[in-house]
Amino acid sequence: MDKILELKDVTKKYRSFILDNISLSLFPGFILGFIGPNGAGKTTTIKIIMDMVKADSGIVKVFGKNPKKSIKEIKNRIGYVGEEQNFYMDKTVSWTGRFVSRFYSKWNTNMFESLLSRFSISRSKKISDLSKGMKVKLSLALALSHDPELIILDEPTAGLDPVVRIELLELLRKIPEDGNRSVLISSHITDDIARTADIVSFIIDGQIVLSAPKDDLLDQWKRIHYQEGALDPAIVRTLINKKEHMLGSSGITNRYTRIKDVLSDGVADEKIRIESVTLDDILIAHVKEGARVYGDDYSKEK
């Protein structure tokens, strides 16, 4: 299967920030969640994909093509929603649709009208009269109405109320179901990624620190609560974000499936308790501690 998106060793240097040799890939039919704190490099990466910013080095391919050479064709196949919605504020929703349609060879007016109805957006309203949530919905309607193969969303739900957020995320989750389209969603709101993504890539200070299928990631990362003496000291040394409390101690492991059997007796005796973590926990672990990664055999770390 051909990759719909590929970045390899991409670097972009600014005076106070470096996007440092990042690599990403996305296949048709999948949603890639791009997670990182504000200022981590998510928007810079997306701008490089969209050829809005030129990379200093590395390889960028979208649909197997170089954006520098085929940007018109590539953008015709991408639906893009940025964090800021830029419209002609004194124009109506209907006028905006007609204006945007001129830039796409596969514009589907019926699809656009259907999405407006689904999102309860009045065609006669001026853009200036739309709420932030309605503007985001309009941006998504515009992005989806030319049958794009790749949908790129940069912080699409920032500032939206919970009801609108969930509605948009549910729609995004359905987009790749035909197996032909893919979604790249960038966000610092990890719950958005948890609800939608198949694959997750974490970016911290301009570097990709972790990239894996979401379900595999959540299988490997667990919080271990343990009473004194119940956990092998070699495992304790590998734990991330260790804390002590009245009933014992806790810490996060990033290789649970590899030590699960070792923990089984303590779990059975209720001296050890395993708890699922969130993508937020994983992000915080990387930001605070660098999320140290250890070898497969913890006994080698004694």
C-alpha positions as CSV (number, residue, x, y, z in Angstrom):
1,M,0.0,0.0,0.0
2,D,1.4,3.4,-1.0
3,K,1.8,6.0,1.7
4,I,-0.5,9.0,1.4
5,L,2.0,11.1,3.4
6,E,5.7,10.7,4.2
7,L,8.2,13.0,5.9
8,K,11.7,11.8,6.4
9,D,14.4,13.6,8.4
10,V,12.7,17.0,7.9
11,T,14.5,20.0,9.5
12,K,13.5,23.6,9.7
13,K,15.6,26.1,11.6
14,Y,14.4,29.4,13.1
15,R,16.3,31.7,15.3
16,S,14.7,30.4,18.5
17,F,13.3,27.0,17.4
18,I,14.4,24.0,15.4
19,L,12.2,21.3,13.8
20,D,14.7,18.6,14.2
21,N,14.9,15.7,11.7
22,I,11.3,14.6,12.1
23,S,9.8,11.6,10.3
24,L,6.1,10.8,9.9
25,S,4.1,8.5,7.6
26,L,0.4,7.9,7.0
27,F,-1.4,5.3,4.9
28,P,-4.8,5.5,3.4
29,G,-7.7,4.6,5.7
30,F,-6.0,5.8,9.0
31,I,-6.1,8.8,11.3
32,L,-2.8,10.1,12.6
33,G,-3.0,12.1,15.8
34,F,-0.2,14.6,16.1
35,I,0.2,15.5,19.8
36,G,2.4,18.1,21.4
37,P,2.4,21.2,23.7
38,N,1.8,24.6,22.2
39,G,5.0,25.6,20.4
40,A,6.3,22.1,19.9
41,G,6.4,22.3,16.1
42,K,3.0,20.9,15.0
43,T,1.9,23.9,13.0
44,T,5.4,24.2,11.4
45,T,5.2,20.6,10.3
46,I,1.8,21.1,8.8
47,K,2.9,24.2,7.0
48,I,5.8,22.3,5.5
49,I,3.4,19.6,4.2
50,M,1.2,22.3,2.7
51,D,4.2,24.0,1.2
52,M,3.5,27.2,3.2
53,V,6.9,26.9,4.7
54,K,10.0,25.5,3.0
55,A,12.0,22.8,4.9
56,D,15.8,23.3,5.2
57,S,16.4,19.6,4.6
58,G,14.7,16.2,4.4
59,I,12.1,14.6,2.2
60,V,8.5,15.5,2.0
61,K,6.1,13.5,-0.1
62,V,2.3,13.8,-0.4
63,F,0.6,11.2,-2.5
64,G,4.1,10.2,-3.5
65,K,4.8,13.6,-5.0
66,N,7.1,16.5,-4.0
67,P,5.0,19.5,-2.9
68,K,7.6,21.9,-4.4
69,K,6.9,20.4,-7.8
70,S,3.2,19.4,-7.6
71,I,1.7,21.7,-5.1
72,K,-1.4,22.6,-7.2
73,E,-2.3,19.0,-7.8
74,I,-1.6,18.1,-4.1
75,K,-3.7,20.9,-2.7
76,N,-6.5,19.9,-4.9
77,R,-6.5,16.5,-3.1
78,I,-6.2,17.9,0.4
79,G,-8.9,19.3,2.7
80,Y,-7.3,21.7,5.2
81,V,-8.7,23.3,8.4
82,G,-6.4,25.6,10.3
83,E,-6.7,26.8,13.9
84,E,-7.7,30.2,12.6
85,Q,-10.6,30.5,10.2
86,N,-9.9,33.2,7.6
87,F,-13.0,34.3,5.6
88,Y,-14.3,37.5,4.0
89,M,-16.3,38.5,7.0
90,D,-18.9,40.6,5.1
91,K,-19.8,37.8,2.7
92,T,-22.5,35.1,3.2
93,V,-22.0,31.4,3.7
94,S,-23.5,30.7,0.3
95,W,-21.1,33.2,-1.4
96,T,-18.1,31.7,0.4
97,G,-19.0,28.3,-0.9
98,R,-19.2,29.5,-4.5
99,F,-15.9,31.4,-4.1
100,V,-14.0,28.4,-2.7
101,S,-15.5,26.1,-5.3
102,R,-13.5,27.8,-8.1
103,F,-10.3,26.5,-6.7
104,Y,-11.2,22.8,-6.9
105,S,-11.7,20.5,-9.9
106,K,-13.9,18.1,-8.0
107,W,-16.1,20.5,-6.1
108,N,-19.4,18.8,-5.0
109,T,-22.1,21.4,-4.5
110,N,-24.6,18.8,-3.2
111,M,-22.1,17.7,-0.6
112,F,-21.5,21.2,0.5
113,E,-25.2,21.9,0.9
114,S,-25.7,18.6,2.7
115,L,-23.0,19.5,5.2
116,L,-24.4,22.9,5.8
117,S,-27.7,21.3,6.7
118,R,-26.1,18.7,8.9
119,F,-24.2,21.5,10.7
120,S,-27.3,23.7,10.9
121,I,-25.4,26.6,9.1
122,S,-27.7,29.2,7.5
123,R,-26.6,29.8,3.9
124,S,-27.8,33.4,4.1
125,K,-25.8,34.4,7.2
126,K,-22.8,36.6,7.0
127,I,-19.6,35.1,8.2
128,S,-19.3,37.9,10.8
129,D,-22.5,36.6,12.4
130,L,-21.2,33.1,12.9
131,S,-19.9,31.8,16.2
132,K,-16.4,30.3,16.4
133,G,-17.9,26.9,16.4
134,M,-20.0,27.6,13.3
135,K,-16.9,29.0,11.6
136,V,-15.0,25.8,12.3
137,K,-17.9,23.7,11.0
138,L,-18.0,25.9,7.9
139,S,-14.3,25.3,7.4
140,L,-14.8,21.6,7.7
141,A,-17.7,21.7,5.2
142,L,-15.5,23.5,2.7
143,A,-12.6,21.1,3.3
144,L,-14.8,18.0,2.7
145,S,-16.8,19.3,-0.3
146,H,-14.1,18.6,-3.0
147,D,-13.7,14.9,-2.1
148,P,-10.2,15.2,-0.6
149,E,-8.1,12.1,0.0
150,L,-6.2,13.7,2.9
151,I,-7.8,15.9,5.5
152,I,-5.4,18.0,7.6
153,L,-6.6,19.7,10.7
154,D,-4.5,22.0,12.9
155,E,-6.0,22.4,16.4
156,P,-9.5,22.3,14.9
157,T,-11.4,22.1,18.2
158,A,-9.4,24.7,20.2
159,G,-11.9,27.0,22.0
160,L,-15.0,25.1,21.0
161,D,-17.7,24.1,23.5
162,P,-17.8,20.4,24.4
163,V,-21.0,19.6,22.4
164,V,-19.5,21.0,19.2
165,R,-16.2,19.3,19.8
166,I,-17.7,15.9,20.2
167,E,-19.9,16.4,17.1
168,L,-16.8,17.3,15.0
169,L,-14.7,14.4,16.3
170,E,-17.4,11.9,15.6
171,L,-17.6,13.1,12.0
172,L,-13.8,13.0,11.7
173,R,-13.7,9.4,13.0
174,K,-16.0,8.3,10.1
175,I,-14.0,10.0,7.3
176,P,-11.4,7.1,6.6
177,E,-14.0,4.3,6.8
178,D,-14.0,3.8,3.1
179,G,-10.3,3.0,3.3
180,N,-9.3,5.6,0.7
181,R,-9.1,8.7,2.8
182,S,-6.8,9.7,5.7
183,V,-6.8,12.3,8.4
184,L,-3.9,14.1,10.1
185,I,-5.2,15.9,13.2
186,S,-2.9,18.1,15.2
187,S,-3.9,19.0,18.8
188,H,-2.6,19.7,22.2
189,I,-5.9,18.4,23.5
190,T,-5.1,14.7,24.0
191,D,-8.7,13.7,24.5
192,D,-9.4,14.7,20.9
193,I,-6.7,12.4,19.7
194,A,-7.8,9.6,22.0
195,R,-11.3,9.7,20.5
196,T,-10.2,9.7,16.9
197,A,-6.7,8.5,16.1
198,D,-5.4,5.1,15.0
199,I,-1.8,6.2,15.2
200,V,-0.2,8.7,17.5
201,S,2.9,10.7,17.2
202,F,4.2,12.9,20.0
203,I,6.3,16.0,19.2
204,I,8.3,17.8,21.9
205,D,10.5,20.8,21.3
206,G,10.7,20.1,17.6
207,Q,11.4,16.4,17.9
208,I,9.3,13.3,17.4
209,V,9.8,11.4,20.7
210,L,7.3,8.6,20.2
211,S,5.1,7.2,17.4
212,A,3.0,4.1,17.6
213,P,-0.5,2.7,17.0
214,K,-2.7,4.2,19.8
215,D,-4.0,0.9,21.1
216,D,-0.5,-0.6,21.3
217,L,0.7,2.5,23.1
218,L,-2.1,2.3,25.7
219,D,-1.4,-1.5,26.1
220,Q,2.3,-0.8,26.9
221,W,1.9,2.3,29.2
222,K,0.3,1.6,32.6
223,R,0.5,3.1,36.0
224,I,1.6,0.6,38.7
225,H,0.5,1.1,42.3
226,Y,2.6,-1.0,44.7
227,Q,3.1,-1.6,48.4
228,E,6.6,-1.4,49.9
229,G,8.6,-4.5,48.9
230,A,6.0,-5.8,46.5
231,L,7.8,-4.7,43.3
232,D,11.3,-5.8,42.2
233,P,13.7,-2.9,42.7
234,A,14.9,-3.3,39.1
235,I,11.4,-2.5,37.9
236,V,11.1,0.3,40.3
237,R,14.2,2.0,38.8
238,T,12.6,1.9,35.4
239,L,9.3,3.6,36.4
240,I,8.5,7.1,35.3
241,N,6.9,9.8,37.4
242,K,7.3,7.9,40.6
243,K,5.2,9.1,43.6
244,E,4.8,8.1,47.2
245,H,1.5,8.2,49.1
246,M,-0.1,6.9,52.3
247,L,-0.9,3.4,50.9
248,G,2.4,2.8,49.0
249,S,4.0,4.1,45.8
250,S,3.2,4.4,42.2
251,G,4.9,5.0,38.8
252,I,4.4,4.6,35.1
253,T,5.9,1.9,33.0
254,N,6.1,2.1,29.2
255,R,6.6,-1.6,28.7
256,Y,3.8,-3.3,30.7
257,T,3.3,-6.3,28.4
258,R,7.0,-7.2,28.9
259,I,6.8,-7.3,32.7
260,K,3.1,-8.3,33.1
261,D,4.0,-11.9,34.1
262,V,6.5,-10.7,36.7
263,L,3.7,-8.6,38.4
264,S,1.1,-11.3,38.4
265,D,1.7,-12.7,41.9
266,G,1.6,-9.2,43.4
267,V,-1.6,-8.4,41.6
268,A,-3.1,-11.6,42.9
269,D,-2.1,-10.7,46.4
270,E,-3.5,-7.2,45.9
271,K,-0.1,-5.7,46.8
272,I,0.2,-4.4,43.2
273,R,-2.6,-2.7,41.2
274,I,-2.5,-1.8,37.5
275,E,-4.2,1.2,36.2
276,S,-4.6,2.5,32.6
277,V,-3.1,5.8,31.7
278,T,-4.2,8.5,29.2
279,L,-2.4,10.0,26.3
280,D,-2.2,13.1,28.5
281,D,-0.2,11.1,31.1
282,I,2.2,9.9,28.3
283,L,2.7,13.5,27.0
284,I,3.4,14.8,30.5
285,A,5.9,12.0,31.1
286,H,7.8,13.0,28.0
287,V,7.7,16.7,28.9
288,K,8.8,16.3,32.5
289,E,11.1,13.3,32.4
290,G,11.9,12.5,28.8
291,A,10.0,9.2,29.2
292,R,13.1,7.0,29.6
293,V,13.0,3.8,27.5
294,Y,14.5,0.6,28.8
295,G,15.5,-2.7,27.3
296,D,13.2,-5.7,26.9
297,D,14.7,-7.6,29.8
298,Y,14.5,-5.6,33.0
299,S,16.9,-8.1,34.7
300,K,19.7,-6.6,32.7
301,E,19.1,-3.3,34.4
302,K,20.0,-4.6,37.9
